[in-house]
Amino acid sequence: MTEAQKYALFATLAQIPRTGWVERNVPHPESVAEHIYGCWLLGYFLLPETATDASYDKQTVLQMLLLHDLPEAVTGDIPRPVKKQDPVYYDELERRAAQDSLLSGNCTASARALWEEWVQQASYNALVAKDIDDLQAVFTCRGLQKRYPGLLADEDVAMWMQSLQNLKTETGRQTAERMLKEYLL
């Protein structure tokens, strides 16, 4: 796959709606591209430059956020509850999609390594990126609640808000606290 073909493939992310919002009948649901960019912006503006964990690197987290959902250009947006039913199958599906697109051709070794680090969730930076991924979904949920009162079921909102309790890193928890303080959540 050429770099131009990759770009064309990844450009389709703007037309792939986030499944969770489609399932909840959200008018004009956020696309995968909007989600990726929203994650990046959230990280760019709200993540600290340094953290107590010495391995933390904000630029690495930001790069991971730009790469994390690129395989969805091939797989589509598979909802998390579906992925949890057979994680081995869906992890392999995404890995194959990544190898056929993101990780193919002239892709840099660093991009391949970052995406693999994201998938394995074995580093502090990957865990921070995952926290930001979750926080962006909560932020979107809260925005939809304000924009479309009554559209989202109380149990759906509670589920997204509960994810704040599952943040994996101190950096993620501090970012959530800041968002709550600044009325972003």
N, C-alpha and C positions, 0 to 999 in steps of 0.2 A: 504494500500500500504506500503510495507516494505521500509526501507531506501535504500536498494540495488535496488529495483524497481524504486524508485524515481531517483536515480543516473542514471540508465539506461534510464529513460524517459528524464531527463534533458540533457543527453549526445546527444540525437537526435537533440538538438538545433544547433549543428555543421553542420547538414545536411539540415536545414531549411533556404533557402535563404531569404534575405530581399526583400519583394515584390516590393517595390519602385524601386529597382535597376533591378529586373527581368523585370518589365514593361517597363523599359527604355533600355532593351537589353544590359545591362552591362555584359561583359564577366566575368565569375567567380565572381558573386556578393557576397558581404559580407553575411555571415550567421548571424543568430540571436545570436549565441554564440560569434562570432567575434564582433558584435555590443555591446553586454553586456560587454565583456572584454575591448573593446575600450572605452566605457563610464567609466569603472572603472579606466583604465589607465589615461584617461584625468583628471578625478577627483583627482586621486592620485598625479599626477605630477603638476597639475596646480591650484587646489583649495588651497586657503590660509588656514593656521592652525586656524586662528580666523577671525571673521567678525564683522561688526558693530552690527548686530542683535545678541543679547545675547543668543538666543536659538540655534544658529548655532553650529553644531558639525560635523566636517569633517568625522569622523569615521562612524557616523550614515548615512551620505550621501553616503559614499562608500558602506556600507552594502546595502542600498536601491538600489544602481545601480546594485549590483550583483543579486538582487532579482526581479527587476522591470519587466523583460520580461520572467521570467520562465514559466508563464502560456502558453506562445506561443508554448511550447512543446506539448500542447494538442490542442490549437486553430489554430496553424499556425500563420504566420505573417499577420495580418489584417491591410491593409494600413489605415493611419489616415483619409483620405477623406471618406473611407467606414465607419469607426467608427463614424464619425461625422453625417452620415445620420440617425443613430439610436443609439445614445450614451447609452440609458438605456439598450437596448438589448445587445450591445457589452460589456458594463460594467458587466452586469449580466453573460454573457458567460465567460468572463475572471475570474470573481469571482468564478463561479462554477468550472472552470478548476483549479484554485488555490486551492480550497477546496478539490478537488479530488487528488491533487498532492502535491503542495508546502505546503499547510496548513494542510495536513492530518497526521495521525499517530503521530510519535514521534517528529514532527517538534516543535521547541521551540516556546513558546508564544511570544518571542521577534521577531522572524522571521515573525510570523503571524501579529503582531502589525506593524512592519516596512512595510510589503507589503500593509496592509490596509491604513497606513499613506500615502504611495505613491499614492494609488488609489484616496484617498480623496483630495489630494493636499491641505491640510488645514494647514500644518506646513511650517515654513521657510525651514527646511531641505528637505522636499518633493519638494518644489518649486525649490530649488537649484538643486536637483537631476534631475528634469524635464528640467531645463536649460541646464544641462550637457548632458542629452539625446539629446536635440535639437542641441547643439553645436557639438556633435559627428557626427550627420548626416550632418551638414554643413562641418565639417572637411573631412568626407568621400567624399562628393560632390566635394569639391575643389581638393582632391587627384585624383578623377576620371577625372576631367576636365584636369588636367595636364597629366595624364597617357593616356587618350583617347581623344585628342582634337577633338571637334566637335561632340562627341557622345551624350552629354547631350544637350537638347534644351535650348536656352537662357532663355525661360520662366521658365523652371524647375530650372535652376541655380538661377534665380532671386527669385523664390519662396523660395528656401532654404536660400538664403542670406537675404531675408525679415524676416525670422524667427529670425534673430539677433535683429530686432526691437521689437520682442515680448517676449524677455527674462523677466522673472517675478521678479528677485531679483537683488539687487546691486552686490552681489557676482557673479552671472551669467554674468552680464554686465561687471564687472571688468575682469573676466576670458576671455570673448570674446575680450575685448580690448587688453589683453595680447597676445591672440592668433593672433590678427591682427597685433600687433606690431612685433611679432616674425615670421611673414609670415606663420603662420599655417592656416590662413583662407584667 
